Amino acid sequence: MSENFKNQGGVSSSEPSRLYRWLTSTLFMSRLASLRYQAKLRAKFERRRLSAGSPHIVEYFHQVDDGYSHLSAQLLSAISKRYDVALVCHLVSASQDANAPEPQLLSDLARQDAIQIAPHYGLHFPNGNTQPPKALVDQAQAILAKQTAQGFIDCLADVSTALWNHDQTTLAALAERLGAANHSDTAARIQQGNAQRAVLGHYSGAMFYYGKEWYWGVDRLYHLEARLAALGVDKQPNAAPLAPRKAVEIGELKDNGSLTFEIYPSLRSPYTAIIFDRALKLAADCGVKLVVRPVLPMVMRGVPATRVKGAYIMTDCGREARASGVPFGPIYDPIGDPVRRCYAIYPWACEQGKGNALLSSFLRLAFAEGVNTNKLSGLQEVVEQAGLDWQVAKEQLADTRWEAMVEQNRLAMYDAGLWGVPSFRLLDKNGNQVLALWGQDRLWLFSREIQRLLKAG
């Protein structure tokens, strides 16, 4: 199966040379993920800001047809009022490049995901299952393109709500009251926003940017709020954050195995590395039936990668790991043969009752201890720390059963409307899908949904 996916080369290479693997692991991945790098970058930025006498400037990039942007829109005015910052807003469109390889899937997922998380943040998302029509998207963009800096902040929530409610009447009234730019001026405003986003180094909507760091939507706003508070610009320092970090909640009720919790990990995913053990613990603590369904890393199944995207992922993953108290870094990239070899051993490890231990050991050593799993000695360490016999394990390296397994898992993941890792699915006692979401930052939602189902009986 794996031969069906060609090595893409460059940043997307699934067969890096030993030198390239070492360089990207030490000078790129490990460095960007480290607290030392983050602290150094922040301190340097603050020194320069003070020297220049510049205000604290937070830039926000709004994509009107992006579900995550609609959630951010509802908090923008509150951010502006609470923090002593200059909030600069940009209009952007969806990326049309390798940074967004599955644009329609991403659009659908963003909408469905936003519906799920909105009430937990005290926000609202229309419980519909369709994107706003293009005519209304164009009108919303035109209204926002016409606004001054403060006017954009003041009207954004109303414009976005009308758009996502497919409320043509309200949008028309807003256009009449607030004005609307013509087509060329709107296009120019969006082009300017896209260009600024690219210069600063990102590709998504709903992004906040401050002092060389990116913060994604309501999910990462707690990082930005903590940083601004530390700088002394929070006008309500004793109040709770506007979008506090969501924690996994085990709850009092325990299942008897009637619910099924599926995990879709890959062995090259830094986000998988920081959540895998916690996902296993959630299943054990809640008593749900656990099914782990490994898949090939995106790059190894033909999904392109970019250096810009990789840089954001590593810095973000480092922050998320530290916030969760999870070790992360140093890193030694396990792309290619290390992944294949571990997956070759995996079916046998499952037969020994050690499948999850093997995956956990691999992720920990590659992403938290910097072990070179491209060497057989590194793989031996993975195997032995999982409680398995290396002499027997290495005899499994020619086993190809894993290829059909990971492909079946990939297809099941896509059938659930997901394509990235880690993804999770929760099934009820009848095997019906209750919840399917992508992202390490959604485990808290599964913990709450499990408790909700148990309370409902």
C-alpha positions, 0 to 999 in steps of 0.5 A: 500500500505505501508504495502507492504514495510517492516521496514528494521531496523537499519539505514534504520528503518522506525519505530524508537523508540522514543529514537532512533528518538531523538538521530538521530535527535539531535546528528546526523542530526541537528549536521551535518547540522549546521554551527557551526559543519562545522566551528568547523571541518574546524578550527580543520583541519586547526590547525592540518594542520598548526601544521604538516606543511602539504600542502593543499591536495585535493583528487579527485575520478574519475569513468571513466564510470560516466557521472558526472566524465566526467564533472569534468575531464574537469575542473581538469587541471584548478583547479590544475593551479588555486589553490595552492594545491596538487591534488591527483587523484584516480581511482574508480569504481561504488559502489556495495552496499546499497549506490547505490541501483539502479546502472543502473538507477543511471548510466543512470541518471548521463549520461542524467543529465550531457548532460543537465547541461554541456553547462551551465558550459561551458563544453561538453558532447556527446549527445548520449544516451549510456554508453561507451562499456566495452572494451573502459572503460577498456582501459581508466582505463588502461591508467589512471592507468599507469600515474604519479600524474601530468600525470593523471591530464594532460591527464584525459580530453583527455582520458575521451573525447575519451571514451565518444565519443566511439572513439576507434582510439583516445583511442588507440593512447593515450595508445600508447603515454602515456602507459597503465597498465596491467589488474592486475595493473589497478585492483589494482589501482582501488581497492586502490582508492575504499579503500581510498574513503571508509576510508574517508567516501564516495561511489560515483565517481566525488567526491572531498575531502578536510579537512574532507568534500566532494564536489560532481562534478561540482555542489558542486565545488563552495563550495570547491572553496570558501573554498580554496579562504578563505584559501588564495590559489586562485592564481586568487582571483579576477576572477570568480569561475571555476564552479559558483553556479547556481541560479534560474532565473525567467526571464521576460516572464510569461506563461498562464498555458500552461506549466506544472511543476510537483514536486515530494516531500517526507516529509522525504527528507532534500533536498525536505525541502530546495527546496519545497517553492522555487519550488512553488515560481518558478511556481507561478512567471512563471505562469506555471501550478503546479502539486505536486505529493508526494511520500513515502520517500525512506526508507519507500518504501524499499530503503536501507540507510546507515550512511555514505550516511546519513552523507554526505546528512546532511552536504551537505544539510546544506551547500546548504541551507546556500548558498541559504539563506534557514533555515535548522535545527534544525531537528526532523526526521519525518520518519514513522508515522509522514509522514503517518499521514500528508499524511492521512490529505493531500487529505482533505487539497487539498480539502480545497485548502491547500495541498501545505501549509500543505506539506510546513508547515510539511517540515519547522517545521520538518527540520528547527524548530525541531518540533517533528511531531511524537507527535500529538501536533507537527502535530497539529502545522503543521496543524494550521500553514498551516491555517487548522482546527486541530479539522477537520484535526485529523478526517482525520487520518484514511483516506487511500486515500493517499496510492494509490495516493503516489504509483501512483506518485512513478510509474509516477516518475519511468516512467520518469526515476527518483526514488529519491526526489525531482524530477521535470518534465516539460511538454509542452502545449501538455503534452509531457515531455520536461525535467525530472531531480532529485535534488534540485540543478536542479531547476535553469535548469527548470527556464531556460528551462521554459524561453526557451520554452516561447521565442520559443512560 
